[in-house]
Amino acid sequence: MKNRPSSFSRRKFLGAGAAAATLNILPSHVWAQSPNEKLRVAFIGSGGRGAANIGGTKGAGEIVAALCDVDQRRCAKEVRENPDAKFFTDWREMLTEMGDKIDAVAVSTPDHVHAVAAMAAIKMGKHVYVEKPLTLHISEARALRKEANARNLCTQMGNTGHAAEGARLTNEWIRSGAIGEVREVHCRTNRPIWPQDILRPPAMPVPDTMNWDLWIGPAEVKPYSDKIAPFNWRGLIDYGTGALGDLGAHIIDHPVWALGLGVPERVEVEKADRKTPGSEKDSHPASCIIHYFFAGKDGRPPVKVTWFDGAYHIPEPEGGMPEGKKTPDNGCLYLGSKHFMMHGSHGGNPEIIDPKRADFKAPPKTEERSPGHYKEWFDAIRAGKPALAKSNFDVAVPLTETLLLGVIGSRLGAGTKLTWNAETMTTGNVEADKMVHHQYREGWSL
């Protein structure tokens, strides 16, 4: 049975990790492989998003050196298709055993394990790719960035749309002034496509193919249910960040990047719908409207970004929508002083949609195009230049903070107002401040 605690010693892992960190204290470009050698990547989480990241690695021509997943059924296809990769069910064992046999680690677990797994790899001197959102708590994201930067490691968050052509066009159209001054942006996802506003499902027997204790990882120990793993965990506050955390990294990313917004000064929750008594202790609300307020900067005016999910939709702009068009189900609408534009999630297909759209003049293509989201990361590793990965932690952490502030506000409910002090990591709300910082069960730490 796999539902008992792992026999692998946490103390043994920490000792091995400390030794590895000492060996790899030099900047990454000093000890990395030569530019002509393939990079060896290990995967923590090999089914689900892990499968996509394995595919991205192979597509870039690198080596899948090791696979790990606590759910052997979930990753069976990937194990079959990568027979040369050593398989583990405990990622701590994988890192200890594969230490000098790998160059980089991709973390594709549920959100609550991202930080502990990524930090362990970072402390061993490994470059890391971490799925979005970067972490479950803001404090974890800050800690990952600090440690990775101290070691000159190359990092990338899994918001793949950051590398898309649509993202570059959005940047050019906005930064050139082609759509005019932007003071307001509306963003939406049709998520959740999993249950939210629910009580925790009843306990079920743990399958023989799963190590539930390791799936729980740093979270409080609670019973297994197939209504939680492998997919619906996103709706539960112990493990996921709901609709906003899931798709916000693919949607809010673009106005934050194009307008250079940084982190918000204030967050206000207009709607956070619940019908199930007591669900706030277990899950995220069913539908939300959240307003982010960003300060003016570098000659740009203040910007208000409004997030809609679930039952709430982006309203039609003044003048209506072109025939056959509707506001995005997953994407953004920018209200420029000259033109309105919209695009889908991952920066997809930007277009002008206001009545004067025939007057729009597309600016020159001035932005450097991406070689691909995964290749950016691998190129950065080879060159020893973390900035070549365009969603590195210096970019991903402020975006993650923005998303998680909205998640925190939505958990506290409609009417919540947070004032974010990025230096002190405080919100002006005692309950919200508790959610900013991580707390792990005994035996787990960063």
Secondary structure, 3 states (H helix, E strand, C coil): CCCCCCCCCHHHHHHHHHHHHHHCCCCHHHHCCCCCCCCEEEEECCCCHHHHHHHHHHHCCCEEEEEECCECCCCHHHHHHCCCCEEECCHHHHHHHHHHHCCEEEECCCHHHHHHHHHHHHHCCCEEEECCCCCCCHHHHHHHHHHHHHCCCCEEECCHHHHCHHHHHHHHHHHCCCCCCEEEEEEEECCCCCCCCCCCCCCCCCCCCECHHHHHCCCCCCCCCCCCCCCHHHHECCCCCHHHHHHHHHHCHHHHHHHCCCCCCEEEEEEECCCCCCHHHCECCCCEEEEEEECCECCECCEEEEEEECCCCCCCCCCCCCCCCCCCCCEEEEEECCCEEEEEHHHCCCEECCCCHHHCCCCCCCCCCCCCHHHHHHHHHHHCCHHHCCCCHHHHHHHHHHHHHHHHHHHHCCCCEEECECCCCECCCHHHHHHHCCCCCCCCCC
